[in-house]
Amino acid sequence: MRDYSLLRPLLLLAFVSGTACTNGGKPTPGVADGQAADAPPSFPCVHFETLQRFLPEALEGLPRARDAGSTGRYGDVSVSEAERSYSRGEEREVKVRIVDTSLGGKLGQAIVAAAEEARNREQNDPTAPIFWKDKEAVGFVRYDAANTLAEASLLVGNRYVVAVSSRGFPGTVEVRRVAHDIDLEGLARLEPSPGGEDARGKEHPW
């Protein structure tokens, strides 16, 4: 399945622009400057194994195919990402990805701007935006009819990015349904634990 997500291009843009980590470079209160410089900064993102708990265990009619996740620092940027895919042969596939990153502000601004730009679209428009106040989620939806590719990208709790993409389904009903069934309220309330560790490149085929 083609990676139809805007997340990776936006992350790349943020890398190039040199955006720093959340609270990056600030010494810990009460710690001498020299000590703060020597001590590794606490990891600002939720570990990917915690994010995985919010991925759907199963989707009706689509067997679970693969899990992937990583947590790590890339220069001044911290990223945690958990992804799960579900597929039925080559005909249909759904991917759900949850991202927590120190570049969340930039990603969030882009998602909210895209949703606001599409606010006046009719509700029966496949690309009508998402504004779910009860789930603390806002997002935009895209659809490529020629290739039956769809994606819903949501900002949840003003922090986490959830992307649901599909192939082989007419319209965007499936990505909306899957996104709505995720525990977005619980994700919005999730707070990162202090510290954290890198665990890059974890992947499990089912």
C-alpha positions as CSV (number, residue, x, y, z in Angstrom):
1,M,0.0,0.0,0.0
2,R,1.3,3.4,-0.9
3,D,2.1,5.6,2.1
4,Y,-0.6,8.1,1.7
5,S,0.1,10.0,4.9
6,L,1.2,13.6,5.3
7,L,3.0,12.8,8.5
8,R,6.4,11.8,7.1
9,P,6.7,14.8,4.7
10,L,5.7,17.1,7.6
11,L,8.2,15.6,9.9
12,L,10.9,15.9,7.2
13,L,10.0,19.5,6.8
14,A,10.3,20.1,10.5
15,F,13.7,18.4,10.6
16,V,15.0,20.6,7.8
17,S,13.6,23.8,9.5
18,G,15.6,22.9,12.6
19,T,12.7,22.9,15.1
20,A,13.9,21.8,18.5
21,C,12.4,19.4,21.0
22,T,9.7,20.5,23.4
23,N,11.4,22.2,26.3
24,G,14.7,21.3,24.6
25,G,17.8,23.1,25.8
26,K,16.3,24.3,29.1
27,P,18.3,23.4,32.2
28,T,16.4,21.6,34.9
29,P,15.5,24.0,37.7
30,G,17.8,23.8,40.7
31,V,20.5,22.0,38.7
32,A,23.8,23.7,37.9
33,D,24.4,24.5,34.2
34,G,27.3,22.1,34.0
35,Q,25.2,19.2,35.4
36,A,22.3,20.0,33.1
37,A,24.6,20.0,30.1
38,D,26.0,16.6,31.1
39,A,22.7,14.9,31.9
40,P,20.7,13.4,29.1
41,P,17.3,15.2,28.7
42,S,14.2,13.3,29.7
43,F,12.4,11.8,26.8
44,P,9.3,14.0,26.1
45,C,7.2,11.5,24.2
46,V,5.1,8.5,25.1
47,H,6.8,5.2,24.4
48,F,5.4,3.5,21.3
49,E,4.4,0.4,23.4
50,T,2.0,2.6,25.3
51,L,0.6,4.1,22.0
52,Q,0.0,0.6,20.7
53,R,-2.6,0.0,23.4
54,F,-4.8,2.5,21.5
55,L,-4.6,0.7,18.2
56,P,-7.6,-1.5,17.3
57,E,-7.1,-5.1,18.2
58,A,-9.1,-6.2,15.1
59,L,-11.2,-4.9,12.3
60,E,-14.3,-6.6,11.0
61,G,-13.5,-8.5,7.9
62,L,-9.8,-7.6,7.9
63,P,-7.3,-9.9,9.5
64,R,-4.5,-8.2,11.5
65,A,-1.4,-8.2,9.3
66,R,1.5,-6.3,10.9
67,D,2.6,-4.3,13.9
68,A,5.4,-1.8,13.8
69,G,6.7,0.8,16.2
70,S,9.7,2.9,17.2
71,T,10.7,5.4,19.8
72,G,13.8,7.4,19.5
73,R,15.7,10.7,19.2
74,Y,16.9,12.0,15.8
75,G,19.2,14.9,16.5
76,D,17.1,17.4,18.5
77,V,13.8,15.7,17.6
78,S,12.0,13.0,19.5
79,V,9.4,10.7,17.9
80,S,7.3,7.8,19.0
81,E,5.2,6.0,16.4
82,A,3.0,2.9,16.6
83,E,1.3,1.4,13.5
84,R,-0.9,-1.6,12.9
85,S,-2.1,-2.8,9.5
86,Y,-5.0,-5.1,8.6
87,S,-5.5,-6.6,5.1
88,R,-7.4,-9.1,3.0
89,G,-5.1,-10.2,0.2
90,E,-4.3,-7.5,-2.3
91,E,-7.9,-6.2,-2.4
92,R,-8.3,-4.2,0.8
93,E,-6.0,-2.8,3.5
94,V,-6.3,-0.4,6.5
95,K,-3.5,1.1,8.4
96,V,-3.7,2.9,11.7
97,R,-0.8,5.0,12.9
98,I,-0.4,7.0,16.2
99,V,2.4,9.5,16.5
100,D,3.7,11.5,19.5
101,T,6.6,13.9,18.7
102,S,8.3,17.0,19.9
103,L,7.3,18.4,16.5
104,G,3.7,18.0,17.4
105,G,3.0,21.7,17.4
106,K,4.0,22.0,13.7
107,L,2.0,18.9,12.8
108,G,-1.0,20.0,14.8
109,Q,-1.0,23.4,13.1
110,A,-1.0,21.8,9.7
111,I,-3.8,19.5,10.5
112,V,-6.0,22.1,12.1
113,A,-5.3,24.5,9.2
114,A,-6.3,21.8,6.6
115,A,-9.5,21.0,8.6
116,E,-10.5,24.7,8.9
117,E,-9.9,25.2,5.2
118,A,-12.4,22.5,4.4
119,R,-14.9,23.5,7.1
120,N,-17.6,24.7,4.6
121,R,-17.7,21.4,2.7
122,E,-21.0,19.5,2.8
123,Q,-21.2,16.5,5.2
124,N,-21.8,14.2,2.3
125,D,-18.6,15.3,0.7
126,P,-16.0,12.4,1.2
127,T,-13.4,15.0,2.1
128,A,-15.5,16.9,4.7
129,P,-13.3,17.6,7.7
130,I,-13.7,16.0,11.2
131,F,-14.6,18.0,14.3
132,W,-15.3,15.6,17.2
133,K,-15.6,17.7,20.3
134,D,-16.6,14.8,22.5
135,K,-13.4,13.0,21.4
136,E,-11.2,16.1,21.5
137,A,-10.3,15.4,17.9
138,V,-10.0,17.6,14.7
139,G,-8.8,16.4,11.3
140,F,-8.9,16.5,7.6
141,V,-9.8,13.7,5.2
142,R,-8.5,13.0,1.7
143,Y,-9.7,10.7,-1.0
144,D,-8.1,9.5,-4.3
145,A,-11.0,7.9,-6.2
146,A,-8.8,6.7,-9.0
147,N,-6.8,4.5,-6.7
148,T,-9.5,4.0,-4.0
149,L,-7.1,5.5,-1.4
150,A,-8.4,7.4,1.6
151,E,-6.9,8.9,4.7
152,A,-8.2,10.7,7.8
153,S,-5.5,12.6,9.8
154,L,-6.5,13.8,13.2
155,L,-5.0,15.9,16.0
156,V,-6.1,14.4,19.3
157,G,-6.0,16.2,22.6
158,N,-4.0,18.9,20.9
159,R,-1.0,16.6,21.0
160,Y,-1.2,13.1,19.3
161,V,-1.6,12.6,15.6
162,V,-3.8,9.7,14.5
163,A,-3.8,8.7,10.8
164,V,-6.1,6.1,9.4
165,S,-5.6,5.1,5.8
166,S,-7.4,2.6,3.6
167,R,-7.1,1.1,0.1
168,G,-9.9,-0.7,-1.8
169,F,-12.9,1.0,0.0
170,P,-15.3,3.3,-1.8
171,G,-15.3,6.8,-0.3
172,T,-14.0,7.6,3.1
173,V,-16.6,5.9,5.2
174,E,-14.2,3.2,6.4
175,V,-11.5,5.5,7.6
176,R,-14.0,7.6,9.4
177,R,-15.6,4.6,11.1
178,V,-12.2,3.1,12.2
179,A,-11.0,6.5,13.5
180,H,-14.3,7.1,15.4
181,D,-14.0,3.6,17.1
182,I,-10.6,4.3,18.5
183,D,-10.5,5.4,22.1
184,L,-9.6,8.9,21.2
185,E,-10.9,10.3,24.5
186,G,-8.5,8.0,26.4
187,L,-5.6,9.0,24.1
188,A,-6.3,12.7,24.6
189,R,-5.9,12.2,28.4
190,L,-2.7,10.2,28.1
191,E,0.2,11.9,29.8
192,P,3.9,10.9,29.1
193,S,5.9,9.4,31.9
194,P,9.2,11.0,32.9
195,G,12.3,9.7,31.2
196,G,11.8,7.0,28.6
197,E,14.1,5.1,26.4
198,D,14.8,4.5,22.7
199,A,13.5,1.4,21.0
200,R,13.8,1.9,17.3
201,G,12.6,-0.4,14.5
202,K,10.3,-2.8,16.4
203,E,8.2,-4.7,13.9
204,H,6.0,-7.9,14.2
205,P,4.3,-9.6,11.3
206,W,1.2,-11.6,12.3
